[in-house]
């Protein structure tokens, strides 16, 4: 793709202090962008940050632990107004007490009350669905499915009572059962949470305070400093114009649509020479041009051809042609334009250009005379030198006449100027009169419009067939820099 001229322009080198400041702010803006992306995705990915594991196939119980990642939920839950859900916390605590009792050697009769308590909490969780408040109703379905598969029962409530009943615990040891509960059920239960709402009825979100204190204040200061530097460089620039020139920094100060900060952050990182976005810019520019160029070319071509056809169909052509006469011109200066052009070009063409064409004109006329003599009986016997001599005499006579005419046109002669102007006016008058006779104008308009219509159809059809990608490839070939190692092509001897 062609590199824009404003990207190739040499920038004014700033002082070392300003360069360090710009780089520091660009890096700080990059950190802010990462934090913004983390904040936007925190609620949908809270389960991942809580459990820190991956499940590549949701239908297969395959878990990839990521224990190296820190647990950020205790730090970031208060920012989002997230608190543990009371029902699920009671469920986790009840299982913890039951687990401790069974591990300490409690008899089935001693742990029966605790098991009945956990079964009751399971039924209450299924009935009330505490996961709906956080938008994770599918988690409850996962818990129910795992209970059904474990117990082989179609009812999740009966499956929970069966898994915590005496017959089941007699057949299976608690070590095996607690592994199922701790790996398959409790991690899902722990993902439930409760999120408070503010006075406006929206979910609590304190991220704006962090953003304002740590980032937006720095961005506002940097924008102000950039405006001051711009006004020092251009003293006549107003504050408003200086602010408008930094319009790309506006998303950095907006408390909403924070994802739009990717544009000013990339611009600052590129300006600070920390990243190179030129290949990406070229690819995006090529894609945009490829999408819009064909439609734009078609619209412009149609508008140009349609405008020309409308102009040709006008019935005012004779009047327009007559208005070109000298006595109907708009101003006195316009009257002499065509006459001055003829006075300039006439001597140049007749006195300088035409005499230099003498050899070519002699050869052309000699060949034409030789071909003409061959058609005459006995003309084949005429030597070729005769035709060349005859052509040379004719050309010399014409060139002498051309030189004489050029000399006379170069002279300042009022009578000559008047005659030329009269001849031009007569030409326009006769042309307008000829167009008014016997439908000449109408027929000419029909033919010209049909020609333009055919041209329009052929041009658009050719563009649709060829496609814009071929044009873009040709543009890349024309604008690609020539390699220094490639030797220049030598012209043939």
C-alpha positions in Angstrom: 0.0 0.0 0.0 1.0 3.6 -0.6 2.4 5.2 2.6 0.5 8.5 3.3 2.6 11.6 2.8 1.9 12.8 6.4 3.5 9.6 7.7 6.6 10.2 5.6 7.0 13.8 6.8 9.9 14.5 9.1 8.8 15.2 12.6 10.3 17.9 14.7 12.6 16.2 17.2 11.6 16.9 20.8 13.9 17.3 23.7 15.1 14.2 25.6 12.9 15.1 28.6 9.8 15.2 26.5 10.7 12.0 24.8 11.1 10.2 28.1 7.8 11.7 29.3 6.0 10.6 26.2 7.3 7.1 26.5 6.4 6.9 30.2 2.8 8.1 29.5 2.6 5.7 26.5 3.6 2.8 28.8 1.2 3.9 31.5 -1.6 4.1 28.9 -0.7 0.5 27.9 -1.0 -0.6 31.5 -4.3 1.2 31.8 -5.6 -0.6 28.6 -4.6 -4.0 30.1 -6.4 -3.1 33.3 -9.5 -1.9 31.4 -9.6 -5.2 29.4 -9.2 -7.1 32.7 -12.1 -5.1 34.2 -14.4 -5.6 31.2 -13.8 -9.4 31.2 -13.6 -9.9 35.0 -17.3 -10.7 35.6 -17.6 -13.2 32.6 -14.2 -14.8 33.6 -14.6 -14.7 37.4 -15.0 -18.4 37.6 -11.7 -18.8 35.8 -9.9 -16.4 38.2 -11.5 -18.1 41.2 -10.6 -21.7 40.2 -7.6 -20.9 38.0 -8.0 -23.9 35.7 -9.1 -24.6 32.2 -11.6 -27.1 30.8 -10.8 -27.4 27.1 -13.8 -29.8 26.5 -16.8 -28.8 28.7 -18.4 -32.3 28.1 -15.3 -34.1 29.3 -14.1 -33.9 32.9 -10.6 -32.8 31.9 -9.2 -29.9 34.0 -5.9 -28.2 33.3 -4.7 -26.4 36.5 -3.0 -23.1 36.3 -1.7 -22.8 39.8 1.0 -20.3 38.8 -1.7 -17.6 38.4 -2.5 -15.6 41.6 -5.9 -15.6 43.1 -7.1 -12.1 42.3 -10.7 -12.5 43.4 -10.2 -11.4 47.1 -8.6 -8.2 45.7 -11.0 -7.4 42.9 -14.3 -8.6 44.2 -14.7 -5.5 46.4 -14.1 -3.3 43.3 -17.1 -4.9 41.7 -19.2 -5.1 44.8 -19.1 -8.9 44.9 -19.7 -10.7 48.2 -20.1 -14.4 49.0 -23.6 -15.7 48.6 -25.1 -16.6 52.0 -26.8 -19.8 50.9 -23.8 -21.2 49.0 -21.5 -20.2 51.9 -23.8 -22.0 54.3 -23.7 -25.0 52.0 -19.8 -25.0 51.9 -19.6 -24.6 55.7 -22.1 -27.5 56.3 -20.1 -29.8 54.1 -16.9 -28.8 55.9 -18.4 -29.7 59.3 -19.6 -33.0 57.9 -16.2 -33.8 56.4 -14.4 -33.0 59.6 -16.8 -35.2 61.6 -16.5 -38.2 59.2 -12.7 -37.8 59.1 -12.5 -37.8 62.9 -14.3 -41.2 63.1 -17.8 -40.2 63.7 -20.4 -43.0 63.5 -23.2 -42.9 60.9 -25.6 -42.2 63.7 -23.5 -39.2 64.9 -23.2 -37.7 61.4 -26.9 -38.4 60.4 -28.0 -34.9 61.5 -25.2 -33.2 59.5 -26.0 -35.3 56.4 -29.7 -34.5 56.6 -28.7 -30.8 56.9 -26.5 -31.0 53.8 -29.3 -32.8 51.9 -31.8 -30.1 53.0 -29.4 -27.4 51.8 -29.0 -29.2 48.5 -32.7 -29.2 48.0 -33.0 -25.6 48.9 -30.2 -24.7 46.5 -32.0 -26.6 43.7 -35.3 -24.9 44.5 -34.1 -21.3 45.0 -31.2 -21.3 42.4 -28.8 -18.8 44.0 -26.7 -18.8 40.8 -29.4 -16.9 38.9 -28.4 -13.6 40.7 -24.9 -13.8 39.1 -26.2 -15.0 35.7 -24.8 -18.5 36.1 -27.9 -20.6 36.0 -26.1 -23.2 33.9 -23.8 -24.0 36.9 -26.8 -25.4 38.8 -27.6 -27.6 35.9 -24.0 -28.9 35.9 -24.4 -29.7 39.6 -27.7 -31.5 39.1 -26.3 -33.5 36.2 -23.2 -34.7 38.1 -25.4 -35.7 41.1 -27.7 -37.7 38.8 -24.7 -39.4 37.0 -23.1 -40.3 40.3 -26.2 -41.8 41.9 -27.8 -43.2 38.7 -31.0 -41.4 39.6 -33.2 -39.2 37.4 -34.0 -36.8 40.3 -31.2 -34.5 41.5 -32.8 -34.2 45.0 -33.2 -37.9 45.4 -29.6 -38.4 44.1 -28.3 -36.1 46.8 -30.2 -37.9 49.5 -29.0 -41.2 48.1 -25.3 -40.2 48.0 -25.5 -39.0 51.6 -27.6 -41.9 52.9 -26.3 -44.8 55.1 -26.6 -47.6 52.4 -24.4 -45.6 50.0 -21.8 -44.7 52.5 -21.6 -48.3 53.7 -20.8 -49.5 50.2 -18.4 -46.7 49.4 -15.8 -45.2 51.7 -16.0 -41.5 52.6 -12.6 -41.0 51.1 -13.9 -41.8 47.6 -17.1 -39.8 48.1 -15.4 -36.7 49.5 -13.2 -36.7 46.4 -16.3 -36.5 44.2 -17.8 -33.7 46.3 -14.6 -31.7 46.5 -13.7 -32.0 42.8 -17.1 -32.2 41.0 -19.6 -30.3 43.2 -18.1 -27.9 45.7 -16.0 -25.9 43.1 -19.2 -25.2 41.2 -21.0 -24.2 44.3 -18.2 -21.8 45.2 -18.7 -19.8 42.0 -22.0 -18.4 43.2 -21.8 -14.8 44.5 -24.0 -11.8 45.3 -23.4 -8.4 43.8 -24.7 -5.2 45.4 -26.4 -2.4 43.5 -25.8 1.3 43.8 -28.4 4.1 44.3 -29.1 4.3 40.5 -30.1 0.6 40.4 -27.0 -0.5 38.6 -24.5 -3.1 39.8 -21.8 -1.7 42.0 -18.6 -0.8 40.2 -15.8 1.2 41.9 -13.3 0.9 39.0 -13.9 4.5 38.0 -12.2 5.7 41.2 -9.1 3.7 40.3 -9.2 4.9 36.8 -9.7 8.5 37.7 -7.0 8.7 40.4 -4.3 6.7 38.8 -4.8 7.1 35.1 -7.2 9.7 33.9 -5.5 12.4 35.9 -2.2 11.6 34.3 -3.8 11.6 30.8 -5.4 15.0 31.4 -2.1 16.4 32.5 -0.4 14.9 29.4 -3.0 16.4 27.1 -2.6 19.8 28.7 1.2 19.6 28.3 0.8 18.6 24.6 -1.5 21.6 24.0 1.1 23.9 25.6 3.8 22.5 23.5 1.6 22.9 20.4 0.8 26.5 21.2 4.5 27.2 21.8 5.3 25.7 18.4 2.3 27.5 16.7 1.7 30.8 18.6 -1.3 31.7 16.5 -3.1 28.4 17.4 -6.1 28.9 19.8 -6.7 26.6 22.7 -9.8 25.2 21.1 -7.9 24.3 17.9 -5.1 22.8 19.9 -7.6 20.7 21.8 -9.3 19.6 18.6 -6.0 18.5 17.2 -5.8 16.0 20.1 -9.3 14.6 19.4 -7.8 11.1 19.3 -7.1 11.3 23.1 -10.8 11.8 24.0 -11.4 8.1 24.8 -8.7 8.3 27.5 -10.9 10.7 29.4 -14.3 9.1 28.9 -15.7 7.1 31.9 -17.6 4.8 29.5 -16.7 2.8 26.4 -13.3 2.3 27.8 -12.5 -0.3 25.2 -12.1 2.6 22.7 -8.9 3.5 24.4 -7.1 1.0 22.2 -7.0 3.7 19.5 -5.1 6.4 21.4 -3.0 3.9 23.3 -1.8 2.3 20.0 -1.2 5.8 18.6 0.9 6.9 21.6 2.9 3.6 21.6 3.6 4.1 17.9 4.5 7.7 18.3 6.9 6.8 21.1 8.5 4.2 18.8 7.7 1.4 21.3 5.7 -0.6 18.7 5.6 -0.6 14.9 2.0 -0.6 13.6 2.9 0.2 10.0 2.4 -3.4 8.7 -1.0 -3.5 10.5 -1.9 -0.1 9.2 -1.1 -1.1 5.6 -3.1 -4.3 5.9 -6.1 -2.5 7.4 -5.9 0.2 4.8 -5.7 -2.3 2.0 -8.8 -4.1 3.3 -10.8 -0.9 3.6 -9.7 0.3 0.2 -10.5 -3.1 -1.3 -14.0 -2.9 0.2 -14.8 0.7 -0.8 -12.8 1.3 -4.0 -15.0 -0.6 -6.4 -18.2 1.0 -5.1 -16.6 4.4 -5.1 -15.2 4.0 -8.6 -18.6 2.9 -9.9 -20.4 5.8 -8.3 -17.9 8.4 -9.7 -18.0 6.8 -13.2 -21.8 6.7 -13.2 -22.0 10.3 -12.0 -19.5 11.5 -14.6 -21.0 9.7 -17.5 -24.6 10.7 -16.5 -23.6 14.3 -16.1 -22.0 14.3 -19.5 -25.1 12.7 -21.1 -27.3 15.3 -19.5 -25.1 18.0 -20.9 -25.1 16.4 -24.3 -28.9 16.1 -24.4 -29.3 19.9 -23.9 -31.0 21.8 -26.7 -28.9 24.9 -26.0 -25.9 23.8 -28.0 -26.4 26.3 -30.9 -26.8 29.2 -28.4 -23.7 28.1 -26.5 -21.7 27.9 -29.7 -22.8 31.4 -30.8 -21.9 32.8 -27.4 -18.3 31.9 -28.2 -18.2 34.7 -30.8 -16.2 37.8 -29.9 -19.1 40.3 -29.7 -21.0 38.0 -27.3 -18.2 37.2 -24.9 -18.5 38.0 -21.3 -15.6 40.4 -20.9 -13.0 42.1 -23.0 -10.2 40.0 -21.6 -12.0 36.8 -22.7 -12.3 38.1 -26.3 -8.6 37.9 -26.9 -7.9 34.6 -25.3 -8.4 32.4 -28.4 -6.8 34.9 -30.6 -3.7 35.2 -28.4 -3.5 31.4 -28.3 -3.5 31.2 -32.1 -0.9 33.9 -32.3 1.3 32.0 -29.9 0.8 28.5 -31.3 0.6 29.4 -35.0 4.2 30.6 -35.4 5.5 27.8 -33.1 3.8 25.0 -35.1 4.2 26.4 -38.6 7.7 27.9 -38.1 9.5 25.6 -35.7 7.8 22.2 -35.5 6.7 21.6 -39.1 10.1 22.4 -40.8 11.8 19.8 -38.6 9.4 17.1 -40.0 10.7 17.7 -43.6 12.5 14.2 -44.0 9.5 12.3 -42.6 7.0 14.3 -44.8 9.2 13.7 -47.9 9.4 10.0 -47.3 5.6 9.8 -46.6 4.6 11.8 -49.6 7.2 10.0 -51.9 5.8 6.6 -50.8 2.2 7.8 -51.4 3.1 9.1 -54.9 4.9 5.8 -55.8 1.8 3.8 -54.8 -0.4 6.1 -56.8 1.8 5.9 -59.9 1.6 2.1 -59.8 -2.2 2.3 -60.4 -1.7 4.3 -63.5 -0.9 2.4 -66.8 2.8 2.5 -67.4 3.5 4.1 -64.0 5.4 1.1 -62.8 8.2 2.1 -65.2 8.7 5.5 -63.5 11.8 5.4 -61.3 11.4 5.8 -57.5 13.8 8.7 -57.6 11.3 10.7 -59.6 8.6 10.3 -57.0 11.1 11.3 -54.3 12.2 14.4 -56.2 8.6 15.4 -56.8 7.7 14.8 -53.1 10.7 16.9 -52.0 9.6 19.8 -54.2 6.1 19.7 -52.9 7.3 19.5 -49.3 9.8 22.3 -49.8 7.0 24.5 -51.2 4.7 23.7 -48.3 7.4 24.4 -45.8 8.2 27.7 -47.4 4.5 28.6 -47.2 4.5 27.5 -43.6 7.5 29.6 -42.6 6.0 32.6 -44.4 2.7 32.2 -42.6 4.4 31.8 -39.3 6.3 35.0 -39.8 3.2 36.9 -40.8 1.3 35.5 -37.8 4.1 36.6 -35.5 3.9 40.2 -36.6 1.6 42.5 -34.7 -1.0 43.4 -37.4 -4.3 44.8 -36.4 -5.8 44.0 -39.8 -4.6 40.4 -39.5 -6.0 40.1 -36.0 -9.3 41.4 -37.2 -9.4 38.9 -40.1 -8.6 36.0 -37.7 -11.2 37.1 -35.3 -13.7 37.4 -38.1 -12.9 33.9 -39.4 -13.3 32.4 -35.9 -16.6 34.1 -35.4 -17.8 32.9 -38.8 -16.7 29.4 -37.9 -18.8 29.4 -34.7 -21.8 30.9 -36.5 -21.7 28.3 -39.3 -21.2 25.4 -36.9 -24.3 26.5 -34.8 -26.3 26.9 -38.0 -25.3 23.5 -39.3 -26.4 21.9 -36.0 -29.9 23.5 -36.3 -30.6 22.0 -39.7 -32.3 18.7 -40.5 -32.1 17.2 -37.0 -28.3 17.1 -37.0 -28.2 18.2 -33.3 -30.7 15.5 -32.2 -29.0 12.7 -34.2 -25.5 13.8 -32.9 -26.9 13.8 -29.3 -28.4 10.3 -29.7 -25.1 8.9 -31.1 -23.0 10.5 -28.4 -25.3 9.4 -25.6 -25.4 5.8 -27.0 -21.6 5.8 -27.1 -21.4 7.0 -23.5 -24.0 4.4 -22.5 -22.0 1.6 -24.1 -18.8 2.9 -22.5 -20.5 3.0 -19.1 -21.8 -0.6 -19.4 -18.5 -2.0 -20.7 -16.5 -0.1 -18.0 -18.6 -1.2 -15.1 -18.7 -4.8 -16.4 -15.0 -4.9 -16.8 -14.4 -3.6 -13.3 -16.8 -6.3 -11.9 -15.1 -9.0 -13.8 -11.5 -7.9 -13.0 -12.1 -7.1 -9.4 -10.4 -4.6 -7.3 -7.8 -7.1 -5.9 -6.0 -7.1 -9.3 -5.9 -3.3 -9.1 -4.5 -3.4 -5.6 -1.8 -5.9 -6.6 -0.8 -3.6 -9.5 -0.7 -0.7 -7.2 1.6 -2.6 -4.8 3.9 -3.5 -7.7 4.1 0.1 -8.9 4.7 1.6 -5.4 7.0 -1.2 -4.0 10.5 0.2 -3.4 13.2 -1.2 -5.8 15.7 -3.3 -3.9 19.2 -1.8 -3.6 20.8 -5.1 -4.4 18.9 -5.5 -7.7 20.9 -3.9 -10.6 19.0 -1.4 -12.8 17.8 -2.8 -16.1 20.1 -1.8 -19.0 18.4 -0.8 -22.2 19.0 -3.1 -25.2 21.8 -2.1 -27.5 
